[in-house]
Amino acid sequence: MKISIYFLIFWALVGTAASASGAQEKLCFGCHERKDFAKAVIHQPVAKGECELCHNPHVAKYKGLVQKEVERLCRSCHVDIGKAVKQTTQIHKPVSEGNCLACHDPHSSAVKGLLREKNQKDTCLKCHEDMGKNFKYTHLPFSRGECSVCHQPHQAERLYLLVADTDDLCRSCHKGTLAEFHKNFPSKPAACLTCHNPHGSSRKGLIKDILHEPFKSGCGDCHDGKGASVGADKCLKCHEDVREQALAVHNHLGSTTGNSCVNCHSPHASDGAKLFKTRLEQVCRGCHSDTFKNYLGKLHSHPNAAECANCHQVHGSNNLAMLKGDGNQVCNGCHKTQGQFTHPVGEGIFDPRTGMNMTCVSCHYPHGTDNPFNLKQEGSKDLCIQCHRGY
């Protein structure tokens, strides 16, 4: 008897829940066009008529009457994505900003993954506009719009959000052809992206558009034909204009073993005149991922913080952090009035914590913080008592 009573109660509750979700759905569609929520791929709560799972029907703090901030709301179900993001260093910008709706429609879509655009490629090109040009020769996955064949959409352990290390990724499709198409190559073909554009090119074989002058005329100017590695000294013989920077007190040249130049520049071909491997922001991010991660998503970020060369000498400098001047000179390039009426800074004004001259960066973190004016700590007290302890 008890079992049958519990059985009836269970089905009564199920019926009540189903009735409630059905009522929700009917009520909502009294105003909202049903066709906008009934495309080929439907978000599960929508399919179940559980509108209140995400929306408050009366009032909410957030746009669209959503129950929580969009990122928190999405991650309350998509827990695996939240965990993965916390454990990786390379995070897709919309994900790091909590902007899930930049790529996904929260209700329904014509495309798998609830993507906003008609296909994966068009969704990506909304932000990556520079990839949208028409190439004479196009990589097959790119022409098909299959960006996820090579890239992870949310986060990855590798630069460019790649699904595997670059050469391994290329060889997963291009098997058994390397030696054939690289005759007389001085060693086993490697570092594919030093010559090839993975999306498209005006050159056959997806060779990048701008060739290094020695590479254009042949390999002999840099390579001895014996397979020996080419050191940075070889680069500096031609690039005298960067020698002084490269040999400064703080420089990129001595930060790693081998030829540091090719950590940032392609020795063979590139899509830019300076022969960077990719956009400068991505080049810097390859080593300084922690710096980028520390300011992304902060309440107060410096404008154009990702344009590193605005403030830093890219090869080297005698100033800390490879700045183009001391902490005041760099900031005063844009902030013309600073130092004239604010906290004393400059020559003869010492920071008691370090014994060095006070500069703008003694108190401000130039990339971004959660404090107004990019202050390193809260400005009404916490920051000041770091030096003024006796007051």
Sequence and secondary structure as in RCSB ss.txt:
>XXXX:A:sequence
MKISIYFLIFWALVGTAASASGAQEKLCFGCHERKDFAKAVIHQPVAKGECELCHNPHVAKYKGLVQKEVERLCR
SCHVDIGKAVKQTTQIHKPVSEGNCLACHDPHSSAVKGLLREKNQKDTCLKCHEDMGKNFKYTHLPFSRGECSVC
HQPHQAERLYLLVADTDDLCRSCHKGTLAEFHKNFPSKPAACLTCHNPHGSSRKGLIKDILHEPFKSGCGDCHDG
KGASVGADKCLKCHEDVREQALAVHNHLGSTTGNSCVNCHSPHASDGAKLFKTRLEQVCRGCHSDTFKNYLGKLH
SHPNAAECANCHQVHGSNNLAMLKGDGNQVCNGCHKTQGQFTHPVGEGIFDPRTGMNMTCVSCHYPHGTDNPFNL
KQEGSKDLCIQCHRGY
>XXXX:A:secstr
 HHHHHHHHHHHHHHHHHHHHHHHHHHHTTTS GGGG SSEE HHHHTT GGGTB SS  SSGGGBSS HHHHHH
TT HHHHHHHHT SEE HHHHTT GGGTB SSEESSGGGBSSSSHHHHHHTT GGGGS  SEE HHHHTT GGGT
B SSEESSGGGBSS HHHHHHTTS S HHHHSTT SSS   GGGTB SSEESSGGGB SEE HHHHH STTT  S
S     HHHHHHH GGGHHHHTSSEESTTSSSS THHHHB SSEESSTT BSS HHHHHHHH HHHHHHHTT SE
E TTTT GGGTB SSEESSGGGBSS HHHHHHTT TTTTSSSS  EEEEE TTTSSEE GGGTB SSEESSGGGB
SS TTTTTGGGT TT 
